[in-house]
């Protein structure tokens, strides 16, 4: 799935909140790397950032969404679209 135009300005804080709404738990954090784990299906997501209010580069956001396997319906359910 390509990154929808509405998501291009998503902040780290908004993406982390969406992960938590989807059932992910913060597994660990070291410096600027947050590792989230979903206990239901075993998926992991690594979020790298400098400040919580920062936005992601387009290719980084694309890679995160590909790893999460979120569909457009999931993005709507999580109130990102």
C-alpha positions in Angstrom: 0.0 0.0 0.0 1.3 3.5 -0.9 1.3 6.2 1.8 -1.9 8.1 1.5 -1.4 11.9 1.2 -3.2 12.5 4.5 -0.5 10.5 6.3 2.5 12.3 5.0 2.5 14.7 7.9 1.8 12.2 10.7 4.0 12.8 13.8 5.8 10.2 15.8 3.4 10.9 18.7 0.3 10.2 16.5 1.8 7.0 15.1 2.7 5.6 18.5 -0.8 6.4 19.8 -2.3 4.5 16.8 0.0 1.5 17.5 -1.3 1.4 21.1 -4.9 1.7 19.9 -4.2 -1.3 17.7 -3.0 -3.4 20.7 0.7 -2.9 20.5 2.6 -2.4 23.8 5.8 -0.6 24.3 8.3 -3.4 24.7 11.4 -1.4 25.3 13.1 1.9 24.5 16.7 2.8 24.1 17.5 6.3 23.1 15.5 7.3 20.1 14.4 3.7 19.3 11.0 2.5 20.5 10.1 -1.2 20.0 6.4 -2.0 20.1 5.1 -5.6 20.4 1.6 -6.9 19.7 1.0 -9.9 22.1 -2.0 -11.2 20.0 -0.1 -11.9 16.8 3.6 -11.4 17.6 4.2 -8.4 15.3 6.9 -5.9 16.2 7.3 -2.3 15.1 10.4 -0.3 15.6 9.9 3.5 15.6 13.0 5.7 15.2 12.7 9.4 15.9 14.5 12.5 17.2 11.5 14.3 18.8 7.9 13.1 19.4 6.6 16.0 17.3 8.7 15.2 14.3 7.2 13.8 11.1 8.7 10.8 9.2 10.5 10.9 5.9 8.3 9.4 3.2 10.3 6.2 2.6 10.6 5.6 6.4 6.9 5.9 6.8 6.3 3.6 3.9 8.6 1.0 5.4 6.8 1.2 8.8 3.4 0.8 7.2 4.7 -2.2 5.1 6.0 -3.9 8.2 2.7 -3.4 10.0 0.6 -4.6 7.1 -2.1 -2.0 7.8 -4.7 -1.7 5.1 -6.7 1.5 4.4 -9.5 0.1 6.5 -7.1 -0.3 9.4 -5.9 3.3 9.0 -9.6 4.5 9.1 -10.3 2.3 12.1 -7.3 3.8 13.9 -8.5 7.3 13.0 -5.3 8.1 11.0 -7.4 8.8 7.8 
